[in-house]
Amino acid sequence: MSSRMAALSLYRRSLKLALDWSVHRDVWRGQALYIRSLFEKNRAVTDPRLQRALLKETEKLLEKWKHPDPYIPPTAPGGSKYERNLPAPSLDPPPPLKF
């Protein structure tokens, strides 16, 4: 994976992690702008060693700030409403096979 793709992945993970800590979008928006400024500050770094060091440091920060009980949308797998009110299975017997 290129360093650009790794940085984009970390940026998306950072935004999702911030959303786990503050569910309200108006509070989250300020945090998102701050996260964006941190990534923009290091955008011009071209040294591969420094890029790898920054990526590792960001990974460590994400692991440190990982939420113990992340927000899961109710209708997503693992959510409180996932697969509620499923349609009832059909009780009609299958049609006979024709040979």
C-alpha positions in Angstrom: 0.0 0.0 0.0 1.4 3.4 -0.9 1.9 6.0 1.8 -0.8 8.2 0.3 -3.4 5.4 0.5 -2.2 4.5 4.0 -2.6 8.2 5.1 -6.1 8.3 3.5 -7.1 5.2 5.4 -5.8 6.6 8.7 -7.6 9.8 8.0 -10.9 8.0 7.5 -10.3 5.8 10.6 -9.5 9.0 12.6 -12.8 10.6 11.6 -14.8 7.4 12.4 -13.0 7.2 15.8 -13.9 10.8 16.6 -17.5 10.0 15.7 -17.4 7.1 18.2 -16.5 9.6 21.0 -19.0 12.3 20.0 -22.1 11.1 18.3 -23.5 14.7 17.8 -22.4 16.0 14.4 -22.0 19.6 15.6 -19.4 18.6 18.2 -17.8 16.1 15.8 -17.4 18.7 13.1 -14.9 20.7 15.2 -12.9 17.6 15.9 -13.0 16.7 12.2 -11.5 20.1 11.3 -8.8 19.7 13.9 -7.9 16.2 12.5 -7.9 17.6 9.0 -5.4 20.3 10.1 -3.1 17.7 11.6 -3.0 15.7 8.4 -2.6 18.8 6.2 0.3 20.0 8.3 2.3 16.8 7.3 1.0 16.7 3.7 4.3 18.0 2.1 6.5 15.4 3.8 8.3 13.5 1.0 11.0 11.6 3.0 9.8 7.9 3.0 11.4 7.3 6.4 9.6 10.2 8.0 6.3 9.2 6.3 6.6 5.7 7.8 7.3 7.2 11.2 4.3 9.5 11.0 2.1 6.7 9.9 3.3 4.5 12.8 2.8 7.3 15.3 -0.8 7.9 14.0 -1.5 4.1 14.2 -0.4 4.2 17.9 -2.6 7.2 18.6 -5.6 5.6 17.0 -5.0 2.4 19.1 -4.6 4.5 22.2 -7.8 6.5 21.6 -9.9 3.5 20.5 -13.4 3.7 22.1 -14.2 0.7 24.4 -17.8 0.7 23.2 -17.9 2.2 19.7 -21.1 3.6 18.2 -22.9 1.1 16.0 -25.9 2.3 14.0 -29.0 0.5 15.2 -29.8 -1.2 11.8 -26.2 -2.2 11.1 -24.9 -5.7 12.0 -24.4 -5.8 15.7 -26.9 -2.9 16.2 -29.9 -3.1 18.5 -32.4 -3.3 15.6 -30.5 -5.5 13.3 -32.7 -8.0 11.5 -35.8 -7.1 13.5 -39.2 -7.8 12.0 -37.8 -10.2 9.3 -40.5 -11.5 7.0 -41.9 -14.8 8.1 -40.6 -17.9 6.3 -42.8 -19.5 3.8 -44.6 -22.6 5.1 -45.7 -23.8 1.7 -44.0 -27.0 0.6 -41.7 -26.8 -2.3 -43.1 -27.8 -5.7 -42.5 -31.4 -6.7 -39.6 -32.1 -9.0 -40.4 -33.1 -12.6 -38.3 -35.7 -14.3 
